[in-house]
Amino acid sequence: MSDEVRRPHLTDADCPTSMQSAIAVRDVSEEYAWLQGLECTCGGVGSFRLNVQALVQEEGSNFDALDCTCAQCGEQRSFFFNVDAVFAAYAALLRPGGGDRKP
């Protein structure tokens, strides 16, 4: 791996393990791409497997909560992503004339 490429690690302060540290995404596919690059504390890269995905609403914001398990060591973690931009894009599509725009 290049020195320029930094994989997210569970001990990083920016790991989205709460709604307060959630990563804002514009498309749900970004969540899965993030998981693919995630390094577990055991050293497994891309080893997290999704168990459950749920929409959580708190204080006017929308979050995807992804409950995952590391396939290598069995560690279970939850990751949070702010999906307000995803909701806004789909709301724009539902407005009159909105079908002309892509989310």
N, C-alpha and C positions, 0 to 999 in steps of 0.2 A: 504494500500500500504506500502511496506517495505521502511524503511529509505534509503536503498541502491538503490532503484529504483527512478530515478529522471525523471519526465516527462517534456518535453520541454514546456515552457510557453512563451506566446507572448511578454512578457517584457524582456526575456533573450536576452543578447547581441548576442548569437549564433543562434537566430531564422533566418532562411534563407529568409528574406523579400526583398532581392536585389540580383543581380548577384554577387556583391562583397562578400556577406555573404552566398552564395549558398553552400549547403552541397554536397560533391562529393559522388556519388553512383556508384556501379558496376552493378546494376540491377534496372530496373524501379520499381520492387516490393518493393524495399527499401523506395521509396518515399511514397507509400501507407501505409507501416508499420509506417513510421514516423508520417504521418497524424493521424493514429489511436491512437497514444500515445500522441498527442498534446493536451495540456490544453488551452482552450480559457480564456481570461481575466474574463469571466463571471463564470468560474468554470467548464464549460462543458468539459469533457474529451472524446476525440474521437468523438466529435460532428461536426467536420468540414466535409462538403460534397463538393465534387469536382463539379464545374460548367463547367470549361473549362481547357483543358490542351493544351499547345502550345509549339512547339520547337522554341527557340530563339537562334540565333547565334550572338555572339559579340566577337570581337577581337580574332578570331580564336578558340573560345571555344563554346561548345554546352550546352544549358541549357533547362531544362523542367521548364516551368512556369505553376504553378497550381493555378488557381483562385478558391477560396473556400468560402463557407458561413457557419457560425456556425449555426447548426440546432436549437440550444437552444436560442441564442439571436439575430441572424441575422447579426452579424458582418461579413463583407467581407474582406478577406485578400488574398494576393498573396504570394506564396512560391516558391523559386527557388532552383533547384538541378542541379549540374554540371554533365552532362551525357557523358563527354568525354571518360570515361572508357568503357561505353556501346558501343559507336561508335567504339572504338578501337577493342573491342572483335568481333564485327560483321565484321569489315574490315579484321580482321585476318581470319575469316571464308571464306571470298570471295577470298583470295589469293589461288593460286594453292596449293593443299594439305591441305588447311585450314579446310576442312570439317571433318577432323579427330579430331579436337579440339572442345570442348564445350565452348561457350562464358562465 
